[in-house]
């Protein structure tokens, strides 16, 4: 399934803000119904696999950031 410019614009806008609804259609230049159908098709085709909320760690009082590197020494 080939993505056209509308599909690519939908994906770009949803990456910025997955809560968009009517605004999404306006931003990409489609009416709400075709835009909604395209989003549903992108979900069905596996391009959109979910929606997440990005939390502000400072607002939550989480001040420590840790980076972990795990190396595997087992060869199969």
PyMOL Python script that loads the backbone (N, CA, C, O; Angstrom):
from pymol import cmd

cmd.read_pdbstr("""\
ATOM      1  N   UNK A   1       0.845  -1.178   0.000  1.00  0.00           N
ATOM      2  CA  UNK A   1       0.000   0.000   0.000  1.00  0.00           C
ATOM      3  C   UNK A   1       0.892   1.244   0.000  1.00  0.00           C
ATOM      4  O   UNK A   1       1.649   1.464   0.945  1.00  0.00           O
ATOM      5  N   UNK A   2       0.806   2.042  -1.036  1.00  0.00           N
ATOM      6  CA  UNK A   2       1.634   3.225  -1.211  1.00  0.00           C
ATOM      7  C   UNK A   2       1.008   4.420  -0.498  1.00  0.00           C
ATOM      8  O   UNK A   2      -0.191   4.672  -0.618  1.00  0.00           O
ATOM      9  N   UNK A   3       1.838   5.152   0.247  1.00  0.00           N
ATOM     10  CA  UNK A   3       1.360   6.334   0.952  1.00  0.00           C
ATOM     11  C   UNK A   3       1.442   7.544   0.031  1.00  0.00           C
ATOM     12  O   UNK A   3       2.455   7.757  -0.635  1.00  0.00           O
ATOM     13  N   UNK A   4       0.366   8.342  -0.004  1.00  0.00           N
ATOM     14  CA  UNK A   4       0.400   9.569  -0.780  1.00  0.00           C
ATOM     15  C   UNK A   4       0.687  10.755   0.136  1.00  0.00           C
ATOM     16  O   UNK A   4       0.935  10.579   1.328  1.00  0.00           O
ATOM     17  N   UNK A   5       0.653  11.963  -0.423  1.00  0.00           N
ATOM     18  CA  UNK A   5       1.019  13.138   0.375  1.00  0.00           C
ATOM     19  C   UNK A   5       0.056  13.374   1.539  1.00  0.00           C
ATOM     20  O   UNK A   5       0.469  13.852   2.595  1.00  0.00           O
ATOM     21  N   UNK A   6      -1.227  13.041   1.352  1.00  0.00           N
ATOM     22  CA  UNK A   6      -2.181  13.202   2.452  1.00  0.00           C
ATOM     23  C   UNK A   6      -1.850  12.247   3.596  1.00  0.00           C
ATOM     24  O   UNK A   6      -1.858  12.638   4.763  1.00  0.00           O
ATOM     25  N   UNK A   7      -1.559  10.992   3.254  1.00  0.00           N
ATOM     26  CA  UNK A   7      -1.203  10.014   4.281  1.00  0.00           C
ATOM     27  C   UNK A   7       0.051  10.457   5.036  1.00  0.00           C
ATOM     28  O   UNK A   7       0.097  10.394   6.264  1.00  0.00           O
ATOM     29  N   UNK A   8       1.061  10.902   4.298  1.00  0.00           N
ATOM     30  CA  UNK A   8       2.304  11.349   4.934  1.00  0.00           C
ATOM     31  C   UNK A   8       2.075  12.571   5.816  1.00  0.00           C
ATOM     32  O   UNK A   8       2.666  12.687   6.889  1.00  0.00           O
ATOM     33  N   UNK A   9       1.217  13.479   5.360  1.00  0.00           N
ATOM     34  CA  UNK A   9       0.887  14.648   6.184  1.00  0.00           C
ATOM     35  C   UNK A   9       0.114  14.251   7.432  1.00  0.00           C
ATOM     36  O   UNK A   9       0.349  14.799   8.509  1.00  0.00           O
ATOM     37  N   UNK A  10      -0.804  13.304   7.294  1.00  0.00           N
ATOM     38  CA  UNK A  10      -1.544  12.801   8.465  1.00  0.00           C
ATOM     39  C   UNK A  10      -0.567  12.227   9.479  1.00  0.00           C
ATOM     40  O   UNK A  10      -0.639  12.552  10.664  1.00  0.00           O
ATOM     41  N   UNK A  11       0.338  11.382   9.027  1.00  0.00           N
ATOM     42  CA  UNK A  11       1.308  10.770   9.945  1.00  0.00           C
ATOM     43  C   UNK A  11       2.183  11.826  10.611  1.00  0.00           C
ATOM     44  O   UNK A  11       2.463  11.729  11.806  1.00  0.00           O
ATOM     45  N   UNK A  12       2.615  12.823   9.862  1.00  0.00           N
ATOM     46  CA  UNK A  12       3.452  13.885  10.430  1.00  0.00           C
ATOM     47  C   UNK A  12       2.687  14.678  11.483  1.00  0.00           C
ATOM     48  O   UNK A  12       3.220  14.954  12.557  1.00  0.00           O
ATOM     49  N   UNK A  13       1.456  15.041  11.190  1.00  0.00           N
ATOM     50  CA  UNK A  13       0.649  15.819  12.145  1.00  0.00           C
ATOM     51  C   UNK A  13       0.342  15.005  13.399  1.00  0.00           C
ATOM     52  O   UNK A  13       0.394  15.535  14.509  1.00  0.00           O
ATOM     53  N   UNK A  14       0.024  13.732  13.231  1.00  0.00           N
ATOM     54  CA  UNK A  14      -0.281  12.897  14.394  1.00  0.00           C
ATOM     55  C   UNK A  14       0.958  12.644  15.240  1.00  0.00           C
ATOM     56  O   UNK A  14       0.842  12.425  16.446  1.00  0.00           O
ATOM     57  N   UNK A  15       2.143  12.670  14.634  1.00  0.00           N
ATOM     58  CA  UNK A  15       3.375  12.550  15.412  1.00  0.00           C
ATOM     59  C   UNK A  15       3.553  13.764  16.313  1.00  0.00           C
ATOM     60  O   UNK A  15       4.061  13.648  17.429  1.00  0.00           O
ATOM     61  N   UNK A  16       3.133  14.931  15.827  1.00  0.00           N
ATOM     62  CA  UNK A  16       3.224  16.153  16.621  1.00  0.00           C
ATOM     63  C   UNK A  16       2.162  16.186  17.726  1.00  0.00           C
ATOM     64  O   UNK A  16       2.429  16.610  18.850  1.00  0.00           O
ATOM     65  N   UNK A  17       0.947  15.727  17.380  1.00  0.00           N
ATOM     66  CA  UNK A  17      -0.159  15.791  18.340  1.00  0.00           C
ATOM     67  C   UNK A  17      -1.209  14.753  17.963  1.00  0.00           C
ATOM     68  O   UNK A  17      -1.989  14.960  17.034  1.00  0.00           O
ATOM     69  N   UNK A  18      -1.225  13.646  18.681  1.00  0.00           N
ATOM     70  CA  UNK A  18      -2.139  12.550  18.366  1.00  0.00           C
ATOM     71  C   UNK A  18      -3.574  12.833  18.806  1.00  0.00           C
ATOM     72  O   UNK A  18      -4.469  12.031  18.537  1.00  0.00           O
ATOM     73  N   UNK A  19      -3.806  13.957  19.474  1.00  0.00           N
ATOM     74  CA  UNK A  19      -5.159  14.275  19.919  1.00  0.00           C
ATOM     75  C   UNK A  19      -5.944  15.072  18.884  1.00  0.00           C
ATOM     76  O   UNK A  19      -7.114  15.386  19.103  1.00  0.00           O
ATOM     77  N   UNK A  20      -5.320  15.400  17.769  1.00  0.00           N
ATOM     78  CA  UNK A  20      -6.008  16.183  16.744  1.00  0.00           C
ATOM     79  C   UNK A  20      -7.203  15.422  16.196  1.00  0.00           C
ATOM     80  O   UNK A  20      -7.144  14.204  16.027  1.00  0.00           O
ATOM     81  N   UNK A  21      -8.279  16.132  15.921  1.00  0.00           N
ATOM     82  CA  UNK A  21      -9.440  15.508  15.279  1.00  0.00           C
ATOM     83  C   UNK A  21      -9.855  16.376  14.106  1.00  0.00           C
ATOM     84  O   UNK A  21      -9.344  16.200  13.000  1.00  0.00           O
ATOM     85  N   UNK A  22     -10.763  17.302  14.322  1.00  0.00           N
ATOM     86  CA  UNK A  22     -11.208  18.202  13.255  1.00  0.00           C
ATOM     87  C   UNK A  22     -10.030  19.035  12.742  1.00  0.00           C
ATOM     88  O   UNK A  22      -9.922  19.296  11.544  1.00  0.00           O
ATOM     89  N   UNK A  23      -9.158  19.444  13.650  1.00  0.00           N
ATOM     90  CA  UNK A  23      -7.995  20.249  13.258  1.00  0.00           C
ATOM     91  C   UNK A  23      -7.101  19.493  12.289  1.00  0.00           C
ATOM     92  O   UNK A  23      -6.491  20.100  11.408  1.00  0.00           O
ATOM     93  N   UNK A  24      -7.014  18.180  12.438  1.00  0.00           N
ATOM     94  CA  UNK A  24      -6.174  17.370  11.560  1.00  0.00           C
ATOM     95  C   UNK A  24      -6.627  17.519  10.111  1.00  0.00           C
ATOM     96  O   UNK A  24      -5.805  17.752   9.224  1.00  0.00           O
ATOM     97  N   UNK A  25      -7.907  17.388   9.870  1.00  0.00           N
ATOM     98  CA  UNK A  25      -8.444  17.519   8.517  1.00  0.00           C
ATOM     99  C   UNK A  25      -8.139  18.905   7.956  1.00  0.00           C
ATOM    100  O   UNK A  25      -7.749  19.032   6.796  1.00  0.00           O
ATOM    101  N   UNK A  26      -8.312  19.929   8.761  1.00  0.00           N
ATOM    102  CA  UNK A  26      -8.043  21.293   8.313  1.00  0.00           C
ATOM    103  C   UNK A  26      -6.565  21.474   7.968  1.00  0.00           C
ATOM    104  O   UNK A  26      -6.230  22.100   6.963  1.00  0.00           O
ATOM    105  N   UNK A  27      -5.696  20.928   8.796  1.00  0.00           N
ATOM    106  CA  UNK A  27      -4.258  21.098   8.587  1.00  0.00           C
ATOM    107  C   UNK A  27      -3.757  20.428   7.312  1.00  0.00           C
ATOM    108  O   UNK A  27      -2.833  20.928   6.671  1.00  0.00           O
ATOM    109  N   UNK A  28      -4.358  19.308   6.944  1.00  0.00           N
ATOM    110  CA  UNK A  28      -3.859  18.605   5.753  1.00  0.00           C
ATOM    111  C   UNK A  28      -4.684  18.899   4.497  1.00  0.00           C
ATOM    112  O   UNK A  28      -4.345  18.438   3.407  1.00  0.00           O
ATOM    113  N   UNK A  29      -5.772  19.671   4.653  1.00  0.00           N
ATOM    114  CA  UNK A  29      -6.541  20.088   3.487  1.00  0.00           C
ATOM    115  C   UNK A  29      -7.575  19.091   3.003  1.00  0.00           C
ATOM    116  O   UNK A  29      -7.870  19.028   1.810  1.00  0.00           O
ATOM    117  N   UNK A  30      -8.126  18.311   3.921  1.00  0.00           N
ATOM    118  CA  UNK A  30      -9.219  17.390   3.579  1.00  0.00           C
ATOM    119  C   UNK A  30     -10.415  17.703   4.460  1.00  0.00           C
ATOM    120  O   UNK A  30     -10.277  18.337   5.506  1.00  0.00           O
ATOM    121  N   UNK A  31     -11.587  17.258   4.036  1.00  0.00           N
ATOM    122  CA  UNK A  31     -12.754  17.369   4.911  1.00  0.00           C
ATOM    123  C   UNK A  31     -12.661  16.261   5.967  1.00  0.00           C
ATOM    124  O   UNK A  31     -11.940  15.282   5.774  1.00  0.00           O
ATOM    125  N   UNK A  32     -13.380  16.411   7.070  1.00  0.00           N
ATOM    126  CA  UNK A  32     -13.249  15.463   8.181  1.00  0.00           C
ATOM    127  C   UNK A  32     -13.515  13.995   7.836  1.00  0.00           C
ATOM    128  O   UNK A  32     -12.788  13.121   8.307  1.00  0.00           O
ATOM    129  N   UNK A  33     -14.544  13.701   7.022  1.00  0.00           N
ATOM    130  CA  UNK A  33     -14.868  12.299   6.730  1.00  0.00           C
ATOM    131  C   UNK A  33     -13.752  11.565   5.992  1.00  0.00           C
ATOM    132  O   UNK A  33     -13.346  10.493   6.438  1.00  0.00           O
ATOM    133  N   UNK A  34     -13.238  12.099   4.876  1.00  0.00           N
ATOM    134  CA  UNK A  34     -12.137  11.408   4.194  1.00  0.00           C
ATOM    135  C   UNK A  34     -10.882  11.322   5.062  1.00  0.00           C
ATOM    136  O   UNK A  34     -10.145  10.336   5.010  1.00  0.00           O
ATOM    137  N   UNK A  35     -10.652  12.350   5.850  1.00  0.00           N
ATOM    138  CA  UNK A  35      -9.490  12.329   6.737  1.00  0.00           C
ATOM    139  C   UNK A  35      -9.625  11.207   7.758  1.00  0.00           C
ATOM    140  O   UNK A  35      -8.674  10.468   8.013  1.00  0.00           O
ATOM    141  N   UNK A  36     -10.808  11.088   8.336  1.00  0.00           N
ATOM    142  CA  UNK A  36     -11.064  10.032   9.313  1.00  0.00           C
ATOM    143  C   UNK A  36     -10.902   8.647   8.691  1.00  0.00           C
ATOM    144  O   UNK A  36     -10.340   7.743   9.310  1.00  0.00           O
ATOM    145  N   UNK A  37     -11.398   8.487   7.468  1.00  0.00           N
ATOM    146  CA  UNK A  37     -11.243   7.202   6.776  1.00  0.00           C
ATOM    147  C   UNK A  37      -9.773   6.878   6.537  1.00  0.00           C
ATOM    148  O   UNK A  37      -9.354   5.729   6.677  1.00  0.00           O
ATOM    149  N   UNK A  38      -9.003   7.882   6.182  1.00  0.00           N
ATOM    150  CA  UNK A  38      -7.575   7.667   5.942  1.00  0.00           C
ATOM    151  C   UNK A  38      -6.851   7.273   7.229  1.00  0.00           C
ATOM    152  O   UNK A  38      -6.003   6.381   7.218  1.00  0.00           O
ATOM    153  N   UNK A  39      -7.185   7.936   8.333  1.00  0.00           N
ATOM    154  CA  UNK A  39      -6.567   7.584   9.617  1.00  0.00           C
ATOM    155  C   UNK A  39      -6.905   6.143   9.971  1.00  0.00           C
ATOM    156  O   UNK A  39      -6.032   5.389  10.400  1.00  0.00           O
ATOM    157  N   UNK A  40      -8.156   5.756   9.796  1.00  0.00           N
ATOM    158  CA  UNK A  40      -8.580   4.375  10.080  1.00  0.00           C
ATOM    159  C   UNK A  40      -7.817   3.395   9.200  1.00  0.00           C
ATOM    160  O   UNK A  40      -7.387   2.344   9.675  1.00  0.00           O
ATOM    161  N   UNK A  41      -7.645   3.728   7.915  1.00  0.00           N
ATOM    162  CA  UNK A  41      -6.915   2.842   7.004  1.00  0.00           C
ATOM    163  C   UNK A  41      -5.438   2.744   7.410  1.00  0.00           C
ATOM    164  O   UNK A  41      -4.845   1.668   7.340  1.00  0.00           O
ATOM    165  N   UNK A  42      -4.857   3.852   7.828  1.00  0.00           N
ATOM    166  CA  UNK A  42      -3.464   3.838   8.287  1.00  0.00           C
ATOM    167  C   UNK A  42      -3.322   2.957   9.532  1.00  0.00           C
ATOM    168  O   UNK A  42      -2.310   2.277   9.698  1.00  0.00           O
ATOM    169  N   UNK A  43      -4.323   2.969  10.396  1.00  0.00           N
ATOM    170  CA  UNK A  43      -4.322   2.082  11.569  1.00  0.00           C
ATOM    171  C   UNK A  43      -4.461   0.628  11.130  1.00  0.00           C
ATOM    172  O   UNK A  43      -3.706  -0.233  11.583  1.00  0.00           O
ATOM    173  N   UNK A  44      -5.420   0.352  10.254  1.00  0.00           N
ATOM    174  CA  UNK A  44      -5.654  -1.015   9.777  1.00  0.00           C
ATOM    175  C   UNK A  44      -4.429  -1.582   9.061  1.00  0.00           C
ATOM    176  O   UNK A  44      -4.137  -2.773   9.168  1.00  0.00           O
ATOM    177  N   UNK A  45      -3.718  -0.728   8.333  1.00  0.00           N
ATOM    178  CA  UNK A  45      -2.531  -1.160   7.591  1.00  0.00           C
ATOM    179  C   UNK A  45      -1.279  -1.258   8.465  1.00  0.00           C
ATOM    180  O   UNK A  45      -0.223  -1.682   7.996  1.00  0.00           O
ATOM    181  N   UNK A  46      -1.399  -0.865   9.738  1.00  0.00           N
ATOM    182  CA  UNK A  46      -0.274  -0.995  10.658  1.00  0.00           C
ATOM    183  C   UNK A  46       0.701   0.170  10.677  1.00  0.00           C
ATOM    184  O   UNK A  46       1.743   0.086  11.326  1.00  0.00           O
ATOM    185  N   UNK A  47       0.385   1.265   9.973  1.00  0.00           N
ATOM    186  CA  UNK A  47       1.254   2.437  10.022  1.00  0.00           C
ATOM    187  C   UNK A  47       1.120   3.161  11.358  1.00  0.00           C
ATOM    188  O   UNK A  47       2.090   3.720  11.870  1.00  0.00           O
ATOM    189  N   UNK A  48      -0.076   3.146  11.914  1.00  0.00           N
ATOM    190  CA  UNK A  48      -0.332   3.730  13.232  1.00  0.00           C
ATOM    191  C   UNK A  48      -0.630   2.559  14.159  1.00  0.00           C
ATOM    192  O   UNK A  48      -1.616   1.846  13.971  1.00  0.00           O
ATOM    193  N   UNK A  49       0.218   2.364  15.149  1.00  0.00           N
ATOM    194  CA  UNK A  49       0.054   1.200  16.021  1.00  0.00           C
ATOM    195  C   UNK A  49      -0.472   1.554  17.409  1.00  0.00           C
ATOM    196  O   UNK A  49      -0.761   0.662  18.206  1.00  0.00           O
ATOM    197  N   UNK A  50      -0.598   2.835  17.703  1.00  0.00           N
ATOM    198  CA  UNK A  50      -1.116   3.227  19.001  1.00  0.00           C
ATOM    199  C   UNK A  50      -0.959   4.712  19.212  1.00  0.00           C
ATOM    200  O   UNK A  50      -0.409   5.414  18.364  1.00  0.00           O
ATOM    201  N   UNK A  51      -1.441   5.190  20.339  1.00  0.00           N
ATOM    202  CA  UNK A  51      -1.301   6.585  20.729  1.00  0.00           C
ATOM    203  C   UNK A  51      -0.750   6.607  22.143  1.00  0.00           C
ATOM    204  O   UNK A  51      -1.118   5.781  22.978  1.00  0.00           O
ATOM    205  N   UNK A  52       0.126   7.550  22.401  1.00  0.00           N
ATOM    206  CA  UNK A  52       0.737   7.641  23.730  1.00  0.00           C
ATOM    207  C   UNK A  52       0.632   9.055  24.266  1.00  0.00           C
ATOM    208  O   UNK A  52       0.440  10.008  23.510  1.00  0.00           O
ATOM    209  N   UNK A  53       0.757   9.181  25.565  1.00  0.00           N
ATOM    210  CA  UNK A  53       0.837  10.482  26.221  1.00  0.00           C
ATOM    211  C   UNK A  53       2.279  10.683  26.663  1.00  0.00           C
ATOM    212  O   UNK A  53       2.863   9.810  27.304  1.00  0.00           O
ATOM    213  N   UNK A  54       2.851  11.830  26.321  1.00  0.00           N
ATOM    214  CA  UNK A  54       4.195  12.160  26.766  1.00  0.00           C
ATOM    215  C   UNK A  54       4.072  12.968  28.050  1.00  0.00           C
ATOM    216  O   UNK A  54       3.441  14.024  28.077  1.00  0.00           O
ATOM    217  N   UNK A  55       4.677  12.462  29.096  1.00  0.00           N
ATOM    218  CA  UNK A  55       4.553  13.080  30.407  1.00  0.00           C
ATOM    219  C   UNK A  55       5.748  13.984  30.691  1.00  0.00           C
ATOM    220  O   UNK A  55       6.860  13.721  30.233  1.00  0.00           O
ATOM    221  N   UNK A  56       5.509  15.045  31.447  1.00  0.00           N
ATOM    222  CA  UNK A  56       6.573  15.951  31.856  1.00  0.00           C
ATOM    223  C   UNK A  56       7.185  15.400  33.140  1.00  0.00           C
ATOM    224  O   UNK A  56       6.570  15.446  34.205  1.00  0.00           O
ATOM    225  N   UNK A  57       8.407  14.878  33.022  1.00  0.00           N
ATOM    226  CA  UNK A  57       9.044  14.233  34.186  1.00  0.00           C
ATOM    227  C   UNK A  57       9.280  15.220  35.324  1.00  0.00           C
ATOM    228  O   UNK A  57       9.191  14.835  36.490  1.00  0.00           O
ATOM    229  N   UNK A  58       9.577  16.479  35.019  1.00  0.00           N
ATOM    230  CA  UNK A  58       9.791  17.475  36.088  1.00  0.00           C
ATOM    231  C   UNK A  58       8.491  17.736  36.846  1.00  0.00           C
ATOM    232  O   UNK A  58       8.485  17.861  38.070  1.00  0.00           O
ATOM    233  N   UNK A  59       7.397  17.815  36.099  1.00  0.00           N
ATOM    234  CA  UNK A  59       6.094  18.041  36.734  1.00  0.00           C
ATOM    235  C   UNK A  59       5.751  16.891  37.677  1.00  0.00           C
ATOM    236  O   UNK A  59       5.087  17.085  38.696  1.00  0.00           O
ATOM    237  N   UNK A  60       6.215  15.684  37.321  1.00  0.00           N
ATOM    238  CA  UNK A  60       5.961  14.497  38.142  1.00  0.00           C
ATOM    239  C   UNK A  60       6.984  14.333  39.259  1.00  0.00           C
ATOM    240  O   UNK A  60       6.870  13.418  40.074  1.00  0.00           O
ATOM    241  N   UNK A  61       7.981  15.210  39.304  1.00  0.00           N
ATOM    242  CA  UNK A  61       9.004  15.120  40.348  1.00  0.00           C
ATOM    243  C   UNK A  61      10.074  14.082  40.053  1.00  0.00           C
ATOM    244  O   UNK A  61      10.788  13.656  40.961  1.00  0.00           O
ATOM    245  N   UNK A  62      10.196  13.672  38.808  1.00  0.00           N
ATOM    246  CA  UNK A  62      11.206  12.681  38.424  1.00  0.00           C
ATOM    247  C   UNK A  62      12.435  13.426  37.920  1.00  0.00           C
ATOM    248  O   UNK A  62      12.457  13.897  36.783  1.00  0.00           O
ATOM    249  N   UNK A  63      13.453  13.532  38.762  1.00  0.00           N
ATOM    250  CA  UNK A  63      14.604  14.367  38.433  1.00  0.00           C
ATOM    251  C   UNK A  63      15.813  13.576  37.967  1.00  0.00           C
ATOM    252  O   UNK A  63      16.775  14.169  37.479  1.00  0.00           O
ATOM    253  N   UNK A  64      15.796  12.276  38.100  1.00  0.00           N
ATOM    254  CA  UNK A  64      16.933  11.450  37.727  1.00  0.00           C
ATOM    255  C   UNK A  64      16.698  10.814  36.360  1.00  0.00           C
ATOM    256  O   UNK A  64      15.633  10.254  36.096  1.00  0.00           O
ATOM    257  N   UNK A  65      17.706  10.907  35.499  1.00  0.00           N
ATOM    258  CA  UNK A  65      17.668  10.230  34.206  1.00  0.00           C
ATOM    259  C   UNK A  65      18.800   9.225  34.180  1.00  0.00           C
ATOM    260  O   UNK A  65      19.942   9.576  34.478  1.00  0.00           O
ATOM    261  N   UNK A  66      18.507   7.988  33.833  1.00  0.00           N
ATOM    262  CA  UNK A  66      19.535   6.945  33.789  1.00  0.00           C
ATOM    263  C   UNK A  66      19.575   6.336  32.394  1.00  0.00           C
ATOM    264  O   UNK A  66      18.538   6.061  31.789  1.00  0.00           O
ATOM    265  N   UNK A  67      20.784   6.133  31.899  1.00  0.00           N
ATOM    266  CA  UNK A  67      20.986   5.455  30.619  1.00  0.00           C
ATOM    267  C   UNK A  67      21.646   4.125  30.922  1.00  0.00           C
ATOM    268  O   UNK A  67      22.623   4.072  31.670  1.00  0.00           O
ATOM    269  N   UNK A  68      21.126   3.049  30.349  1.00  0.00           N
ATOM    270  CA  UNK A  68      21.623   1.708  30.626  1.00  0.00           C
ATOM    271  C   UNK A  68      22.012   1.054  29.307  1.00  0.00           C
ATOM    272  O   UNK A  68      21.260   1.109  28.334  1.00  0.00           O
ATOM    273  N   UNK A  69      23.179   0.440  29.279  1.00  0.00           N
ATOM    274  CA  UNK A  69      23.648  -0.286  28.107  1.00  0.00           C
ATOM    275  C   UNK A  69      23.860  -1.732  28.532  1.00  0.00           C
ATOM    276  O   UNK A  69      24.601  -2.004  29.477  1.00  0.00           O
ATOM    277  N   UNK A  70      23.211  -2.655  27.838  1.00  0.00           N
ATOM    278  CA  UNK A  70      23.353  -4.080  28.142  1.00  0.00           C
ATOM    279  C   UNK A  70      23.989  -4.754  26.930  1.00  0.00           C
ATOM    280  O   UNK A  70      23.453  -4.691  25.823  1.00  0.00           O
ATOM    281  N   UNK A  71      25.108  -5.386  27.142  1.00  0.00           N
ATOM    282  CA  UNK A  71      25.798  -6.088  26.074  1.00  0.00           C
ATOM    283  C   UNK A  71      25.623  -7.586  26.263  1.00  0.00           C
ATOM    284  O   UNK A  71      25.711  -8.093  27.381  1.00  0.00           O
ATOM    285  N   UNK A  72      25.380  -8.276  25.188  1.00  0.00           N
ATOM    286  CA  UNK A  72      25.252  -9.720  25.253  1.00  0.00           C
ATOM    287  C   UNK A  72      26.544 -10.353  24.785  1.00  0.00           C
ATOM    288  O   UNK A  72      27.024 -10.043  23.695  1.00  0.00           O
ATOM    289  N   UNK A  73      27.111 -11.226  25.582  1.00  0.00           N
ATOM    290  CA  UNK A  73      28.348 -11.903  25.244  1.00  0.00           C
ATOM    291  C   UNK A  73      28.121 -13.328  24.792  1.00  0.00           C
ATOM    292  O   UNK A  73      29.077 -14.077  24.591  1.00  0.00           O
ATOM    293  N   UNK A  74      26.871 -13.710  24.632  1.00  0.00           N
ATOM    294  CA  UNK A  74      26.530 -15.069  24.222  1.00  0.00           C
ATOM    295  C   UNK A  74      26.448 -15.115  22.697  1.00  0.00           C
ATOM    296  O   UNK A  74      25.732 -14.325  22.081  1.00  0.00           O
ATOM    297  N   UNK A  75      27.186 -16.046  22.097  1.00  0.00           N
ATOM    298  CA  UNK A  75      27.144 -16.243  20.652  1.00  0.00           C
ATOM    299  C   UNK A  75      26.396 -17.515  20.334  1.00  0.00           C
ATOM    300  O   UNK A  75      26.637 -18.552  20.952  1.00  0.00           O
ATOM    301  N   UNK A  76      25.507 -17.446  19.395  1.00  0.00           N
ATOM    302  CA  UNK A  76      24.731 -18.630  19.017  1.00  0.00           C
ATOM    303  C   UNK A  76      25.335 -19.237  17.780  1.00  0.00           C
ATOM    304  O   UNK A  76      24.839 -20.249  17.283  1.00  0.00           O
TER     305      UNK A  76
END
""", "prot")
cmd.dss("prot")
cmd.show_as("cartoon", "prot")
cmd.util.cbc("prot")
cmd.orient("prot")
